[in-house]
C-alpha cells in the first residue's frame, strides 16, 4: 500500500465522520453548539474513528455499520481535549484558540459536556439504526463508559506526576499513557469489532490489543515531537514539553542519562516559563545529543510489533493492511 493510498483512505473516513459529527452537533442555543464543535470544525486526521471503521471492515462490516460508533469515539476524544485545555490553561491547540479562550470557561465546560453526552446518545440510537444488535450496543456502551473512567484515572496520575518532585519510572509512565491515551485507541478498535456482523470474543480481544499498543506507540512518538520536534514540521514551539516541565519519556530518559553541562542546560529550561529561545535551543540540542530519539522510537516500534502480532490471523485482508499502514504512519511521523 502506498502512502498516497492510506492518505486517501484517512481523508475519506475523516470526511464522512466530520459530516456525521457536525450534523449531530447542531441546536439551540447556537453558542453552545459552536463551542462544542470548535475543534471538530478545525479539521484533524480522525485516527481513532479510522480505527473503528477499519476494525469493523476487517470482520466483514462496512462504514455504514461503524460510522456512528466512530463518531461517538471522536466526540469523547474531543471532550477530553476541551477539558485538558481547561486544566492546563492552554490558550492554543494546533494553531487555533482553545475552546475556553474562544468562548469563555462556562461555555467550554458545557460544550465539553455536550460532546460527552452526545457520544452516548449516538451509541444508544444511531448505532441501532445502522443494524447493530442490542446486545452488541450494550457491550459497546459499557466499554466506552469504562474507557472514559480509565482516561480520567490516567489524567489524575499525570497530574500527580507533574506535582511530584520525583520523576516516574519508565514503567509508571507507560502505564499512565496506557490509560490516558491508549485506552481510547483500544476502545476504538473494540467498538469497530463489535459493530461488525458477527464478531467473536477473540476478535474483540485481538483488535483491542492492537488498539492499545498503537495508542502507546502514538503517545511515545507524540512525546518525542513535544520534546525535540522541529517547529517547521510539527507546528509546535521548539522544546515545548521541556519548557512546560512535562515528565514525558524522552525527557525522563534524557535527565536520567546526562550529566554535567548538558544536564544543567536541560534543567535550566525544564518547567521554566521565562527560558530564553537560546536556552530552549540548547536544551533541545542536549536532549537530542543523548540519543533518546532512537530509544523512544524503538519502544514505539516494539509496541507496534505487538500490535501487528495481534492481527496475524487475519491474513492479508485489505482492512488489515490499512490498519498496519496507519500504525506505521503513527510511528514514523517526522520530528
N, C-alpha and C positions, 0 to 999 in steps of 0.2 A: 504493500500500500504506500502510495506517495504522500508526501506532506500536504500537497495541494488537495488530495482526496479527503484526508481526515479534516482538513480545514473546512472544506465544503460541507462535510457531514456536521461538524460542530456549528457552523453558521446556520445550516438548515434547521437543526434542532433548536438553536437559540431563537431563531425567528418564530418558530411555532410556539415555543414556551413563552416568549415575550408577548405574543398576541393573546395567548390564553390568560396570562397574568394581568395584563392591562385591562382586559375585558372584565376580569374579576374584581379589580380594584377601582371601581367607579361607584359613585353615590354621593349623597349629601351628608354633611357639609363638604363642599369641594376641597377646602384646605386640608381636611383630614386625609382624604384620599390622595391628594397631591403629595402630602408628606410621606404617606406610606409607600407610594410608588416612586419616590425620588430617585433611589439608586437603580431601580429597575429601568427607568427611562433613560439612564445614562449608559446603558449597554452592559456588556460583560460576556465572557465566553460560555457561561452556564455549564460548567463542567459537571456539577452534581446532577442536574437534570439529564445531561447526556448519559451519565452512568445509569440512571433509571431506565431511560429508553433503550439503551443497548443491552442492558441486562435482561429486559423483557424480550427483546428481539432474539437474544441468544437461546431462549427457551420457547421460541415459536410464536411470540406475541408481536405486536406492532405498536406504532406510535399512538394509534387511536386508544389502545388499552392502557398505555403507560403515561400519556400526556398529563392527565390530571394529577397523578402521583408525582410526576416530575415537577409540576407547578407547585405542589404542596411542599416539596423539599426546598425549592428555591425560595418560597415565602419564609420558611423557617430560617434559611440561611440569611436572608435579608433582615429578618427580625434580630438575629444575633449581631449583625453589623451595626444596626441602628443603636442597639443598647451598648455594644462595645465602645462605640464612638462617644456615647454619653459618659460611660465610666472612665474612659481615657481622656475625656475633654479634648478630643481631636477636632480640629477645625476643617480639615480637608481629607477627602478619600478619593484617591485616583484622579486628582485634578479638579474635583468638584467640591463644593461646600458640603459639609456633613449635614444631616437632617436637622439636628438641634440648632446648628448655626443658621441654617436657611429658614427654618420655620419656628424656632424657639423650642425650649425644653418641654413644655406641656404637650405640644402637638407631636414632637418627636417620640415621646413616651407613648402617647395614644396611637400614633401611626405604627409604631413597633407592635403594639398590642393587636392592632387590626391585622397585621401580617401574620401573627401567631394564630389568631382565631380563624382567619380565612383559610389557613392551611388545613385545619381540621374540618372546617365546613366543606371544603372541596373533597376531602377524603370521604366524608360521610354521604355526599350526594353525587358529585360528578364522577367519581370512580365507579360507582354502581352503574351509572348511565353508560359507561364505557364497556360494560359487560363483565366486570369482575364480580365474583361471588361474595355473598355477605360474610362468609367465614374468612375469606381472604382479606376483606376490608377490615374486619375486626382485628385480625392479626397485624395488618399494616398500621392501623391506628395505634395499637399498643406499642409497636416498635418505634414509631415516630415520637410518641409521647415519652417513651423511655429514653430515646436519643436526646430529647430536649433536656431531660433531667440530668443525664450524664454530661452534656455540654456545660450546664451550669456548674456541676461539680468540678469540671476541668477549669472553668473560668475562675472559680474561687481558689483553686490550687495555684493558678498562675498569679493571682493577686497576692497570695501568701508568699510565693517566690519573690515577688517584687518588694514586699515589705520586710523580708528577712535579710539580715546581713550576710547570712551564709548562702553559698551557691548550691543549687541542687545537683545531684549526681546525674550522669547521662541516663541512667535507668529511670530516675524520678522524672526527668524532663520528658523522656519518650512516653512515659505513662500519662503525663499531663496532656501532651498533644494528641495522644490516642483518644482522650476524652474530648478535649476542646475542639479539635479539628477533624480527626479521623472518624469519629463516631458518625458524623453526618454523611461522609462518603460511604461508610459501612451501611447505614440505613438506606441510602440512595439505591445501592445495588440490591439490598434485600427487598425493598418496595418494588423495584423493577421485576425481580424474580416472582414475587407474589402476584403481580399484575398479569403474568403470563397465564395461558390457558390451564396448564396442569403441572405446576412445579412440585417437585419433591422436597422433602425436608433437607436432603443432601444438596439440592440445587440452591436453596436459600442459604444454607451454611457456606457453600463454596463461594457464592457471589458476595456474601457478607465479608468473608475473609479477604477476598480480592479487594473490596472497597476499603476495608480497614487499612490494609498495607499500602494501598495507593494514597490514602489520606495522610498517613505518617510520612511517606515519601514527599508528598506535596508540601507539607509544612516544613520539613527539613530544608528543601530547596528554597522555600519562601524565606526561611530564616537566613539562609546564606545570602540571598538577594538583599535582605534588610541590613545585613552586616557589611558586605563588601561590594554590593552591586553598583554597576555604572549607572549614574542618574540618566544618561542619554539613552540607555537601553531600558531601564526599569521604570523611569518616570518618578522615582522616589529620591529624596535627598540622600546624598552620599553619607554613609555611616549612620543612617537614621536610627537603627536599633542600638548602636553603641552610645550615641548621644542621649537617647532616652533611657539608657540603663536597663535594657531588656536582657534577661538572662536566658538567651537562646543558645542552642548547641554550639554553633561556631564561636560565639563569644565565650562560652564556658570553656571550650577546648583551648582557645587562644590564651585566656587568662591563666589556665592551669599549666600550660606548657611553656609559656615565655617567662623570661627573667630580665632583670637589668633595665636598660634604656627602653627597650620595646614595651616591656610591661608598664613602665611609667607613662609611655605615650598613650597606651590604651586606657589605663586607669584615670589619667588626667581628663579624658573625654567622657568616660563611662558615667552616664547619668548627669552630665553637665549641660544645662540649657544655655550656658554662656560660652561654651567652647567655640574657638575661632575656626574659620574654614581651614586654615593651615593646620591647626591641631587635629581636626577631624580627618584631614587628608593623611596626616602622619599615622593616626591610629588605624585607619583603614589599611594603609600600607603594611603596618606592623602585623595586623591580623592576617593579611594575605601572605606575607612572607613566612609565616609559621606553617603554612600548607594545610590549613583547615578546610580549604575548598575541596580538595580531593578526599579527605576523610569524611566530610559530611556527604559528599556525592556518593561515596562508597556505601555509607549507611543507607542512603536513599535507594541505591541500586539493590542492596540486599533485601529491602522491603519490597522492591519491585519484583525481585526473583521469587519471593514468597507469594506475591500477588498472582503472578503468571502461573505458578505451580498449581494454584487452586483452580485454574481454568483448563488444565491439561486434558481432562477427559472430554472436553467439548470439541476437540479436533481443530479443523481449520475453517470453522464456520465464519462467515463474513462479520457477524457481530463480535465474535471473539477477537478477530483481527482488529476491529475498530477499538475495542476496549484496550487491547495490548498497545496499539499505536498511540492512543490517547495517554496511556500511562507513560510511555516513552517520552512523549511530549512534555509531560509534567516534570519528569526527572531531568530532561535535557534543556530546560529553559535557560536562556542566556542570562549572565550576570551583567 
